[in-house]
């Protein structure tokens, strides 16, 4: 009888275990139309090095967008977690950061600083089919990386082209020197200037390429001055304050056109070094969305924005990803799909429309630095 009783008790116990397993399964398995509890967005930024101040501004804008999204999210929307990596403005570091974000952190999307990061990390995101938005640059080369790589920054060819147009039509330059960094962005800017300037009848006498670690440029500048160019195009990325300070000290006579790198923070630190330099750049944002962003920035950081465009473009990229993952399922393929649908998006930098190649390029205009301010040149 005891043996029979044991056998009879087995079935109720089995049913209890089975029922518990089914309850756990129902609670943990999500339908195709439901959100994950948390969505990770990665960020590869230049938080170390000569362009750290710009990337710090990118990060401030990104953080504000993510915090606002989490604060105002509905019960069906996921919590957004930001995973930050320092790419050090070095290709190998950006590549390693992308690998970590993809394979350890399992991010659903990413934001990356620049053309350098795009070339190093973009192929990994493309292969993994995870969308990434490049902030600082747009270019044909970034467009060619694939369907999952997006960009919303200045169109690199427009910088060199605007500089060449100005040099030819306003300065009446017939000869030019190019002073550039050993950097992928600087390489592309040089090509766009040279192509346009020579098409307009000018001659590039020589290109000088400087190492990112260089801080003493005096002998190089003396050599350049001896060639007596009509204009110098200078898409230099690193050590701007030492470079332009030494140019002033040596009374270098030729007009200099820089591009896209000099910021209000540089002018605050060394206003005299940059006085009179021409500079191609995107105008400061003045949209209603930027006004809202500035208010949120004041609340969070207790100071006004100094690097306005950089904060704004970080904010825009994060909001584009947040918008895209909130429209449909929070999967990388769906985020990519929704990014391509973005049209007339009211961003802090202006109205954004993603084209068929995945970019919303901004065109640069020419400014001159006068009394510590960027003044538009007609």
C-alpha positions as CSV (number, residue, x, y, z in Angstrom):
1,X,0.0,0.0,0.0
2,X,2.8,2.4,0.8
3,X,4.3,1.8,-2.7
4,X,0.9,2.7,-4.3
5,X,0.6,5.9,-2.2
6,X,4.0,7.1,-3.4
7,X,3.0,6.6,-7.0
8,X,-0.2,8.5,-6.5
9,X,1.6,11.5,-5.2
10,X,4.0,11.8,-8.1
11,X,1.4,13.2,-10.6
12,X,0.2,16.2,-8.4
13,X,3.8,17.1,-7.8
14,X,4.7,16.9,-11.5
15,X,1.7,19.1,-12.3
16,X,2.8,21.7,-9.8
17,X,6.3,21.8,-11.3
18,X,5.0,22.0,-14.8
19,X,2.6,24.8,-13.9
20,X,5.4,26.8,-12.3
21,X,7.6,26.4,-15.4
22,X,4.8,27.6,-17.6
23,X,4.2,30.7,-15.5
24,X,7.9,31.5,-15.6
25,X,7.9,31.0,-19.4
26,X,4.9,33.3,-19.8
27,X,6.5,36.0,-17.7
28,X,9.8,36.0,-19.4
29,X,9.0,35.4,-23.1
30,X,8.0,38.6,-24.9
31,X,5.9,38.8,-28.0
32,X,7.2,40.2,-31.3
33,X,5.3,43.5,-30.6
34,X,6.7,44.1,-27.1
35,X,9.7,46.2,-26.0
36,X,12.7,44.9,-24.2
37,X,12.9,46.1,-20.7
38,X,16.2,47.9,-21.5
39,X,17.8,49.1,-24.7
40,X,21.5,49.9,-24.8
41,X,22.9,52.7,-27.0
42,X,26.6,52.8,-27.4
43,X,28.8,56.0,-27.8
44,X,32.3,56.1,-29.2
45,X,33.7,59.5,-28.5
46,X,37.1,61.3,-28.4
47,X,37.2,61.8,-24.6
48,X,41.0,61.9,-24.5
49,X,43.2,64.0,-26.7
50,X,43.2,67.3,-28.6
51,X,39.5,67.1,-29.7
52,X,38.2,66.0,-26.2
53,X,36.4,69.2,-25.6
54,X,34.2,68.7,-28.7
55,X,33.4,65.1,-27.8
56,X,32.6,66.2,-24.2
57,X,30.0,68.5,-25.8
58,X,28.7,65.7,-27.9
59,X,28.3,63.6,-24.7
60,X,26.4,66.4,-22.9
61,X,23.9,66.6,-25.7
62,X,23.5,62.8,-25.8
63,X,23.1,62.6,-22.0
64,X,20.3,65.2,-22.0
65,X,18.4,63.4,-24.7
66,X,18.6,60.0,-23.0
67,X,17.7,61.4,-19.6
68,X,14.7,63.2,-21.0
69,X,13.6,60.0,-22.8
70,X,13.8,57.9,-19.7
71,X,12.1,60.6,-17.6
72,X,9.1,60.9,-20.0
73,X,8.8,57.3,-21.3
74,X,5.5,55.5,-21.3
75,X,5.0,52.1,-19.5
76,X,5.5,50.3,-22.8
77,X,8.7,52.0,-23.8
78,X,12.1,50.6,-22.8
79,X,14.6,52.2,-20.4
80,X,17.5,53.5,-22.4
81,X,21.0,52.8,-21.1
82,X,24.0,54.7,-22.5
83,X,27.3,52.8,-22.8
84,X,30.2,55.2,-23.3
85,X,33.6,54.2,-24.8
86,X,36.6,56.5,-25.3
87,X,38.0,56.0,-28.8
88,X,41.0,58.4,-28.1
89,X,40.7,59.7,-31.7
90,X,42.7,56.6,-32.7
91,X,41.6,54.1,-35.2
92,X,42.7,51.0,-33.2
93,X,40.9,52.3,-30.1
94,X,37.7,53.0,-32.0
95,X,37.8,49.5,-33.5
96,X,38.3,47.9,-30.1
97,X,35.5,50.0,-28.6
98,X,33.1,49.0,-31.4
99,X,33.9,45.3,-30.8
100,X,33.2,45.7,-27.1
101,X,29.9,47.5,-27.6
102,X,28.7,44.9,-30.1
103,X,29.9,41.7,-28.5
104,X,30.0,42.4,-24.8
105,X,27.4,45.1,-24.3
106,X,25.1,44.0,-27.1
107,X,24.0,47.5,-28.0
108,X,21.1,48.0,-30.3
109,X,22.5,51.2,-31.9
110,X,25.5,53.5,-31.5
111,X,26.7,57.1,-31.9
112,X,30.3,57.7,-33.0
113,X,32.3,60.9,-33.2
114,X,33.9,61.3,-36.6
115,X,35.1,60.2,-39.9
116,X,38.1,58.4,-38.3
117,X,35.7,56.4,-36.1
118,X,33.5,55.7,-39.0
119,X,36.3,54.2,-41.1
120,X,37.6,52.1,-38.1
121,X,34.4,51.1,-36.4
122,X,31.8,51.4,-39.1
123,X,32.6,48.1,-40.9
124,X,32.0,46.2,-37.6
125,X,28.6,47.8,-37.1
126,X,27.7,47.1,-40.7
127,X,28.7,43.5,-40.4
128,X,26.8,43.1,-37.2
129,X,23.8,44.9,-38.7
130,X,23.6,47.4,-35.9
131,X,22.9,51.1,-36.9
132,X,25.5,53.8,-36.0
133,X,25.2,57.6,-36.5
134,X,28.4,59.6,-37.2
135,X,28.2,63.1,-35.7
136,X,31.1,65.3,-36.8
137,X,31.4,64.3,-40.5
138,X,29.5,63.2,-43.6
139,X,31.2,62.1,-46.7
140,X,30.9,59.8,-49.7
141,X,33.3,57.5,-48.0
142,X,31.0,57.2,-45.0
143,X,28.0,56.7,-47.2
144,X,29.9,53.8,-48.9
145,X,30.3,51.9,-45.6
146,X,26.9,50.4,-45.9
147,X,23.2,50.5,-45.1
148,X,23.6,50.6,-41.3
149,X,26.0,53.6,-41.1
150,X,24.4,57.0,-41.0
151,X,25.8,60.5,-40.7
152,X,24.5,64.0,-39.9
153,X,27.6,66.2,-39.7
154,X,29.3,68.6,-42.1
155,X,29.8,67.3,-45.6
156,X,33.6,67.1,-45.8
157,X,33.9,68.0,-49.5
158,X,32.0,71.2,-48.8
159,X,34.7,72.5,-46.5
160,X,37.5,72.3,-49.0
161,X,35.2,73.5,-51.8
162,X,34.0,76.6,-49.9
163,X,37.7,77.4,-49.0
164,X,38.8,77.0,-52.6
165,X,35.9,79.2,-53.9
166,X,36.7,81.9,-51.4
167,X,40.5,81.7,-52.1
168,X,39.9,82.0,-55.8
169,X,37.1,84.6,-56.0
170,X,37.7,86.8,-53.0
171,X,41.4,86.5,-52.2
172,X,42.2,86.2,-56.0
173,X,44.7,83.5,-55.1
174,X,46.7,81.8,-57.8
175,X,49.0,79.7,-55.6
176,X,48.3,77.8,-52.4
177,X,50.0,75.6,-49.9
178,X,48.2,73.0,-47.9
179,X,49.1,72.3,-44.2
180,X,47.3,69.2,-43.0
181,X,47.4,66.6,-40.2
182,X,48.1,63.0,-40.6
183,X,44.5,62.2,-40.2
184,X,41.7,60.7,-42.4
185,X,39.5,63.8,-42.1
186,X,42.4,66.1,-43.1
187,X,43.3,63.8,-46.0
188,X,39.7,64.1,-47.4
189,X,39.6,67.9,-46.9
190,X,42.9,68.3,-48.7
191,X,41.6,66.4,-51.7
192,X,38.4,68.5,-51.9
193,X,40.3,71.8,-51.7
194,X,43.0,70.7,-54.2
195,X,40.5,69.4,-56.7
196,X,38.3,72.6,-56.6
197,X,41.2,75.1,-56.5
198,X,42.9,73.5,-59.5
199,X,39.6,73.4,-61.4
200,X,39.3,77.1,-60.8
201,X,42.8,77.7,-62.3
202,X,44.9,77.8,-59.1
203,X,48.0,75.8,-58.4
204,X,48.8,73.9,-55.2
205,X,52.5,74.4,-54.7
206,X,53.1,71.8,-52.0
207,X,51.3,69.9,-49.2
208,X,52.9,69.7,-45.8
209,X,51.7,66.9,-43.5
210,X,52.3,67.2,-39.7
211,X,52.4,64.5,-37.1
212,X,49.5,64.6,-34.5
213,X,52.1,64.8,-31.7
214,X,54.0,67.8,-33.2
215,X,53.9,71.0,-31.2
216,X,56.9,72.9,-32.6
217,X,56.1,74.1,-36.1
218,X,58.6,77.0,-36.5
219,X,61.0,75.5,-39.0
220,X,58.1,74.2,-41.1
221,X,56.4,77.6,-41.1
222,X,59.6,79.4,-42.1
223,X,59.9,77.1,-45.1
224,X,56.3,77.6,-46.0
225,X,56.6,81.4,-45.8
226,X,59.7,81.3,-48.1
227,X,57.4,79.8,-50.9
228,X,55.3,83.0,-50.7
229,X,51.9,81.4,-51.4
230,X,48.8,83.5,-52.0
231,X,46.8,81.5,-49.5
232,X,47.3,78.5,-47.1
233,X,44.6,75.9,-46.6
234,X,44.9,74.4,-43.2
235,X,42.6,71.5,-42.3
236,X,44.8,70.8,-39.2
237,X,43.1,68.7,-36.5
238,X,45.6,68.6,-33.6
239,X,47.4,71.2,-31.4
240,X,45.7,74.2,-32.8
241,X,46.7,76.7,-30.2
242,X,50.5,76.0,-30.5
243,X,50.2,76.1,-34.3
244,X,48.3,79.3,-34.7
245,X,50.3,81.0,-31.8
246,X,53.5,80.3,-33.7
247,X,52.1,81.5,-37.0
248,X,51.3,84.8,-35.2
249,X,54.8,85.0,-33.7
250,X,56.5,84.5,-37.1
251,X,54.3,87.2,-38.7
252,X,53.2,84.7,-41.4
253,X,51.8,86.9,-44.2
254,X,49.6,84.7,-46.4
255,X,45.9,84.4,-45.5
256,X,45.0,81.1,-43.8
257,X,41.8,79.2,-44.2
258,X,41.2,76.6,-41.6
259,X,38.2,74.2,-41.4
260,X,35.7,72.8,-39.1
261,X,37.9,72.4,-36.0
262,X,38.4,75.7,-34.3
263,X,35.8,76.2,-31.7
264,X,34.6,79.0,-29.3
265,X,36.5,77.2,-26.6
266,X,39.8,77.7,-28.6
267,X,39.0,81.4,-29.0
268,X,38.3,81.7,-25.3
269,X,41.7,80.1,-24.4
270,X,43.8,81.9,-27.0
271,X,41.9,84.7,-28.8
272,X,44.9,86.4,-30.3
273,X,46.3,83.2,-31.8
274,X,43.3,82.9,-34.1
275,X,42.6,86.5,-34.9
276,X,42.1,87.0,-38.7
277,X,42.0,83.3,-39.6
278,X,39.3,82.3,-42.1
279,X,37.4,79.2,-41.1
280,X,34.8,77.0,-42.8
281,X,32.1,75.8,-40.4
282,X,28.4,75.1,-39.7
283,X,26.5,78.1,-38.3
284,X,25.5,78.0,-34.7
285,X,22.0,76.5,-34.2
286,X,19.1,78.8,-33.6
287,X,16.0,76.5,-33.9
288,X,13.2,76.2,-31.4
289,X,14.4,72.8,-30.5
290,X,17.8,74.3,-29.7
291,X,16.1,76.8,-27.4
292,X,14.5,73.9,-25.5
293,X,17.9,72.1,-25.4
294,X,19.6,75.2,-24.0
295,X,17.1,75.4,-21.2
296,X,17.6,71.7,-20.3
297,X,21.4,72.2,-20.5
298,X,21.2,75.1,-18.0
299,X,19.1,73.0,-15.6
300,X,21.6,70.1,-15.8
301,X,25.0,71.8,-16.0
302,X,24.2,75.2,-14.4
303,X,26.1,77.1,-17.2
304,X,25.3,78.2,-20.7
305,X,26.4,76.2,-23.7
306,X,29.7,77.2,-25.2
307,X,30.2,74.5,-28.0
308,X,26.6,75.0,-29.3
309,X,26.7,72.9,-32.5
310,X,28.5,70.0,-30.8
311,X,26.0,69.8,-28.0
312,X,23.1,70.1,-30.4
313,X,24.2,67.4,-32.9
314,X,24.8,64.9,-30.1
315,X,21.3,65.7,-28.8
316,X,19.9,65.3,-32.3
317,X,21.5,61.9,-33.0
318,X,20.3,60.5,-29.6
319,X,16.8,61.7,-30.2
320,X,16.8,60.2,-33.8
321,X,17.7,56.8,-32.3
322,X,15.1,57.2,-29.5
323,X,12.4,58.2,-32.0
324,X,13.3,55.3,-34.2
325,X,13.3,52.6,-31.5
326,X,10.0,54.0,-30.1
327,X,8.1,53.7,-33.5
328,X,8.4,49.9,-33.7
329,X,10.2,47.0,-32.1
330,X,13.5,48.0,-30.4
331,X,15.6,45.8,-32.6
332,X,18.6,47.0,-34.6
333,X,17.0,46.2,-38.0
334,X,13.8,48.1,-37.1
335,X,15.8,51.1,-35.8
336,X,17.7,51.1,-39.1
337,X,14.4,50.9,-41.0
338,X,12.9,53.9,-39.1
339,X,16.1,56.0,-39.5
340,X,15.7,55.8,-43.2
341,X,12.1,57.2,-42.8
342,X,13.2,60.3,-40.9
343,X,12.1,63.4,-42.9
344,X,11.8,67.0,-41.7
345,X,12.9,65.9,-38.2
346,X,12.9,69.1,-36.0
347,X,16.4,68.8,-34.5
348,X,18.4,71.3,-32.5
349,X,20.8,71.8,-35.4
350,X,17.8,72.3,-37.8
351,X,15.5,70.2,-39.9
352,X,16.9,66.8,-40.6
353,X,16.0,64.5,-43.5
354,X,17.9,61.2,-44.0
355,X,18.6,60.6,-47.7
356,X,18.7,57.3,-49.6
357,X,22.4,56.8,-48.7
358,X,21.8,57.2,-45.0
359,X,23.1,60.8,-44.5
360,X,21.8,64.2,-43.8
361,X,24.9,66.3,-44.7
362,X,25.3,69.9,-43.6
363,X,27.1,72.3,-45.9
364,X,29.8,74.6,-44.5
365,X,30.1,78.4,-45.0
366,X,33.0,80.7,-44.6
367,X,33.7,82.8,-41.5
368,X,36.5,85.0,-40.3
369,X,37.7,85.2,-36.6
370,X,37.5,88.9,-35.6
371,X,37.9,90.0,-32.0
372,X,37.4,86.5,-30.7
373,X,34.1,85.9,-32.7
374,X,33.2,84.0,-35.8
375,X,31.9,86.5,-38.3
376,X,30.2,85.3,-41.5
377,X,31.9,86.3,-44.7
378,X,29.7,87.2,-47.6
